Each structure stands twice: as structure tokens, then as C-alpha cells.
Amino acid sequence: QVQLVESGGDSVQAGGSLRLSCAVFGATYSTTYMAYMAWFRQAPGKEREGVAAIYFGAGSTYYADSVKGRFTISRENARNTVYLQMNSLNPEDTAMYYCAARHSYGGNWYEENWYNYWGQGTQVTVSS
């Protein structure tokens, strides 16, 4: 059974940086047959939204407009881990961040219904 475990959430000042990690546990080939892995976030009172995704086939990356140029998603297959480097954080980035993984290549990367596995989330709080 595949499990995703996030870490790295913290409280930081505006302008600061954090790196989130998502470790994949389960079958040893867990990440190699995932089509996409992604980060979503949900702020209080708001719907969950896609932040960034990485397509394992070609290594392509995708970002929400609100984080382009500030966030970077990457993977480390040897450790079955996906990262989200977040720079120039602002209070609008405050949210619970979730890691997600999917087998399917269909749909759009930000459509959460396509994702098969979800982590429990890690909290990011940015103060002004």
C-alpha cells in the first residue's frame, strides 16, 4: 500500500523560505510508475488548490500562476521523495500543504480527482 508522508512545514516570516518533502512508502517502484506527483494546498475557508506538479515521464513541471518563479518542485527517485522549495513566501501562502500522487496520465495536473494517494498534510504559516 502506497503512503505519502509530508514534512518540512513551519512558521516563517514573509520573505523567508521553506522546503517541503514528500516521502513515498510502499512498493519499491512506487514513484517510478506514478504519472504525476503534486503539491496542493488549502487555506482556511478556501478550496484546495494545485500548487505544483511533476510529470515523471519527462520530468516536466507545472505551477500555479501564484507561485511561479518562487516555488520549485523536484524529485529524488533514489529516496522516493518529492520536494517543494518555496522562496519569497508571503502570508497568502499560509495553508496546509498536501502531497498527492496519481497513476493516470489523463486530465489536468491540478485536478485533484485524478489523484490516487494523498498525504496527511504539513502546515505552512507565513507571518507579515
C-alpha positions in Angstrom: 0.0 0.0 0.0 1.4 3.4 -1.0 1.7 6.0 1.7 2.8 9.6 1.3 4.3 11.4 4.3 5.0 15.1 4.2 7.4 17.1 6.3 9.0 20.5 6.4 6.1 22.7 7.3 6.9 25.5 9.7 6.1 29.1 10.7 8.3 31.7 8.9 8.4 35.4 8.3 7.4 36.9 5.0 10.2 36.7 2.5 11.5 33.5 4.0 12.0 30.1 2.5 10.9 26.5 3.3 11.5 23.2 1.7 8.7 20.6 1.9 9.4 16.9 1.5 7.1 14.1 0.5 8.4 10.6 1.1 6.6 7.7 -0.7 6.4 4.5 1.2 5.1 1.2 -0.3 6.3 -0.8 -3.2 9.9 -0.1 -4.2 8.7 1.0 -7.6 6.2 3.4 -6.1 7.5 6.6 -7.7 8.6 5.1 -11.0 5.1 4.1 -12.1 3.4 7.3 -10.8 2.5 9.5 -13.7 2.4 12.7 -11.6 3.2 13.8 -8.1 2.0 17.1 -6.9 1.6 19.6 -4.1 -1.8 21.0 -3.2 -2.7 23.5 -0.5 -5.7 24.5 1.4 -6.0 27.8 3.3 -8.7 28.3 5.9 -12.1 28.9 4.4 -10.8 28.2 0.9 -10.9 25.2 -1.5 -7.9 23.1 -2.0 -5.8 24.2 -5.0 -3.0 22.8 -7.0 0.4 24.4 -6.4 2.9 22.4 -8.4 3.3 19.0 -10.1 6.0 17.0 -11.7 5.4 14.6 -14.6 7.6 11.5 -14.1 7.7 10.6 -17.8 9.6 13.6 -19.0 10.3 15.4 -15.7 8.1 18.3 -16.8 7.0 20.6 -14.1 3.8 22.7 -13.7 3.0 25.5 -11.4 0.0 27.6 -10.3 0.4 31.2 -11.5 0.5 32.4 -7.9 3.7 30.5 -7.2 5.6 30.7 -10.5 9.1 31.9 -10.1 9.0 31.4 -6.3 8.4 27.6 -5.9 10.2 24.7 -7.4 9.1 21.1 -7.4 11.7 18.4 -7.8 12.2 14.7 -7.3 14.8 12.3 -6.0 14.0 8.9 -7.2 16.7 7.1 -5.1 14.9 8.3 -2.0 11.4 8.1 -3.3 11.0 11.7 -2.4 9.5 14.8 -4.0 10.3 18.3 -2.8 8.8 21.7 -2.9 11.2 24.5 -2.5 9.3 27.7 -1.5 11.1 31.0 -1.7 9.9 34.6 -1.1 7.0 33.4 1.0 4.1 35.7 1.7 1.2 35.5 4.1 -1.1 34.4 1.2 1.0 31.2 1.1 -0.3 30.2 4.5 -2.1 26.9 4.2 -2.0 23.2 4.8 0.1 21.6 2.1 -0.6 18.2 0.8 1.4 15.8 -1.3 -0.5 13.7 -3.9 0.3 11.0 -6.4 -1.5 9.6 -9.3 -1.2 6.7 -11.8 -3.2 8.3 -14.6 -1.9 10.5 -17.4 -5.3 11.9 -18.1 -6.9 15.2 -17.1 -5.0 18.2 -15.8 -2.3 18.2 -13.2 -4.3 20.4 -10.9 -7.5 18.3 -10.9 -7.4 16.6 -7.6 -10.0 14.0 -8.5 -7.3 12.2 -10.7 -5.0 11.6 -7.7 -5.0 8.2 -6.1 -2.9 8.9 -3.0 -2.8 11.8 -0.5 -0.6 12.6 2.4 -1.9 14.0 5.8 -0.6 17.4 5.2 2.0 19.8 6.6 1.2 23.3 7.9 2.9 26.3 6.5 2.3 29.6 8.2 3.8 32.9 6.9 3.6 36.0 9.1 4.0 39.6 7.9 
